[in-house]
Amino acid sequence: MEAVLDLPKTKAQAARPPVEKEPTVERVFLPDISWKTYQQLVENLMGKRAIRLTYDGEDLEIMVVSYKHDSYSFVLGEIVSTIGDWLELDFVGAGSTTFRAEKKQKGFEGDQSFYFKNGEIVRGKDEIDLTVDPPPELVVEVDITHGSLSKFPILAAIGVEEIWRFDGNEVIFYRLQNEDYKQVAESVCLPGVKNEIVTELLFAAEEMKRSEWLKLVHRLIEKKSDV
């Protein structure tokens, strides 16, 4: 079943001002941090969802997540889950789980992360161990701050296949190809779903009651899958 969604714009996207960038004080960049120190920080901050840690070699970035950031993250996760459910895809949501690869000296926490083809492997686990478990196939990144440390090389090294990145103006899809990410128009994890549709659904959620927004998503999927 192919579902290519098409959404009448709730706003003219060209007239919509981009989301105001959050101040740079939301992130702290620390060089020359050992893997052991990074591990200790992860353990000490476990459960504090307002904090994101990104580690690349000896460089560590600590990000304090704002309400604006988390609200966009939540809606993007809902878009993935709602469409995935309707398409009857088997998937497991891993939220902002910390993924660590000691051999590669890499670590990250996505705003949202999902397993699709490997959902059965991680379902029911208490922890994800990348020495034996696969990485998530889809990671959602809300990037409305000016960060010092790009996550893309880290996610590529760990093997994340697809990234949805919201930059404050639009959601852009990236697919891992030859150890680098290339921009694509359509999701592989959610076949038939295009980035501009996800962008419009994200902004529509700001204007509509949740119940009405969910009805809109379902109506659009049903309409296009019947074509």
C-alpha positions in Angstrom: 0.0 0.0 0.0 1.5 3.3 -1.1 0.5 6.4 0.7 1.7 9.7 -0.8 0.4 12.4 1.4 -0.7 15.8 0.1 -1.7 18.6 2.5 -3.4 21.9 1.7 -1.3 24.4 3.4 -2.6 25.8 6.7 -0.4 28.8 6.1 1.3 30.0 2.9 4.7 28.6 3.7 6.5 31.4 1.8 4.8 33.9 4.1 5.5 32.0 7.3 8.4 33.5 9.2 11.1 31.0 10.3 11.1 29.9 13.9 13.3 32.3 15.9 16.7 30.7 16.7 17.2 30.0 20.3 20.2 31.6 22.0 23.6 30.0 21.8 23.7 29.7 25.6 21.5 26.7 25.2 24.6 24.7 24.3 28.0 24.3 25.9 31.0 22.9 24.0 33.8 21.2 25.9 37.0 20.0 24.2 39.5 17.3 25.5 36.9 15.2 27.3 37.8 11.5 27.8 35.4 8.6 27.0 35.4 7.8 30.7 34.3 11.3 31.7 31.6 11.2 29.0 30.4 7.9 30.4 30.2 9.2 33.9 28.3 12.3 32.7 25.8 10.1 30.9 25.2 8.0 34.0 24.9 11.0 36.3 22.5 12.8 34.0 20.4 9.7 33.2 16.7 10.5 33.3 17.2 14.3 33.0 15.4 14.6 29.7 16.1 18.4 29.4 19.8 17.5 28.7 21.3 16.2 25.5 24.9 15.0 25.3 26.8 14.6 22.0 30.3 13.1 22.0 32.7 12.9 19.1 36.2 11.7 20.0 37.4 14.1 22.7 34.7 16.7 22.0 31.6 17.0 24.1 28.5 19.2 23.6 25.9 19.6 26.3 22.6 21.0 25.3 19.7 22.2 27.5 16.4 21.5 25.8 13.8 24.2 25.9 10.0 23.9 25.8 10.0 25.1 22.2 12.5 22.5 21.2 10.8 19.6 23.0 7.3 20.6 21.7 8.6 20.3 18.1 10.3 17.0 18.9 7.1 15.6 20.4 5.0 16.5 17.4 7.5 15.1 14.9 7.5 11.9 17.0 3.7 11.9 16.8 3.8 12.3 13.0 6.1 9.2 12.7 4.0 7.1 15.1 0.6 8.1 13.7 1.5 7.5 10.1 3.5 4.3 11.0 0.4 3.0 12.8 -1.9 3.7 10.0 0.4 2.1 7.5 0.5 -1.0 9.8 4.3 -0.8 10.1 6.1 -2.6 12.9 8.2 -0.1 14.7 9.7 0.6 18.2 10.1 4.1 19.5 13.4 4.7 21.4 12.8 8.4 22.3 15.9 10.2 23.3 17.9 7.1 24.2 21.6 7.5 24.6 23.4 5.6 21.9 27.1 4.9 22.6 29.8 3.2 20.5 33.0 3.0 22.5 35.1 1.6 19.7 34.2 4.5 17.5 34.3 7.0 20.4 30.9 8.3 19.4 27.7 9.0 21.4 24.5 10.9 20.8 20.9 11.3 22.0 18.4 12.0 19.3 15.3 14.1 19.9 13.3 11.1 18.7 14.6 7.8 17.4 12.8 4.8 15.9 13.5 1.2 14.9 11.6 -0.2 11.9 13.1 -3.3 10.3 15.1 -4.0 13.5 12.2 -3.4 15.8 11.8 -7.0 16.7 15.4 -7.2 17.8 15.2 -4.4 20.4 11.6 -4.8 21.5 11.4 -5.5 25.2 15.0 -4.7 26.0 15.9 -2.6 29.1 19.0 -1.1 27.4 20.5 -0.8 23.9 24.0 -2.0 23.6 25.5 -1.1 20.2 28.1 -3.8 20.5 25.4 -6.3 19.9 22.3 -4.3 19.0 21.7 -2.3 15.8 21.3 1.5 15.8 17.9 3.1 15.2 17.0 3.5 11.5 15.4 6.9 11.9 16.5 9.8 14.1 14.6 13.1 14.4 16.7 16.2 15.1 15.3 19.6 16.1 18.0 22.0 15.2 16.8 25.5 16.1 20.0 26.5 17.9 23.5 27.3 16.7 25.4 24.2 17.7 29.2 23.7 17.8 29.2 20.0 17.1 27.5 18.5 14.1 25.8 15.2 14.8 25.7 14.0 11.2 29.3 12.5 11.1 28.5 10.9 14.5 25.2 9.4 13.3 26.9 8.2 10.1 29.7 6.5 12.0 27.1 4.7 14.2 25.1 3.7 11.1 21.8 5.6 11.4 20.1 5.2 8.0 17.7 8.2 8.0 17.6 11.7 9.6 14.7 14.1 9.8 16.1 17.5 10.6 13.9 20.5 11.5 15.8 23.8 11.1 13.0 26.1 12.2 11.7 26.6 8.7 11.3 23.2 7.2 11.8 19.5 7.9 14.5 18.0 5.6 15.1 14.3 5.1 18.5 12.8 4.8 19.5 9.3 3.8 22.8 7.6 4.6 24.6 6.8 1.3 28.3 5.8 1.1 29.0 6.9 4.7 27.6 10.4 4.1 24.1 11.9 4.2 22.3 13.0 1.1 19.1 15.1 1.1 16.1 13.2 -0.2 12.5 14.2 -0.8 10.8 11.0 0.5 11.2 9.0 3.6 12.4 5.4 3.3 11.3 4.4 6.8 7.8 5.8 6.0 7.3 5.0 2.3 5.5 7.7 0.3 5.8 10.4 3.0 7.5 13.5 1.7 9.3 16.2 3.7 7.1 19.1 2.8 4.1 17.2 4.1 5.8 16.6 7.4 6.7 20.3 7.6 3.1 21.3 7.0 1.8 18.8 9.6 4.3 20.1 12.1 3.1 23.7 11.7 -0.5 22.7 11.5 -0.1 21.2 15.0 0.5 24.7 16.3 -2.8 25.9 15.0 -5.2 23.1 15.7 -6.5 21.2 18.7 -4.8 17.8 19.0 -7.9 15.8 18.3 -8.6 17.8 15.1 -5.0 17.5 14.0 -5.0 13.7 14.4 -8.2 13.6 12.3 -6.5 15.6 9.7 -3.5 13.3 9.5 -5.8 10.2 9.2 -8.0 11.9 6.6 -5.1 12.8 4.4 -3.6 9.3 4.6 -6.9 7.6 3.8 -7.5 10.0 0.9 -4.2 9.4 -0.8 -4.0 5.7 -0.2 -7.3 5.2 -2.0 -6.0 6.9 -5.1 
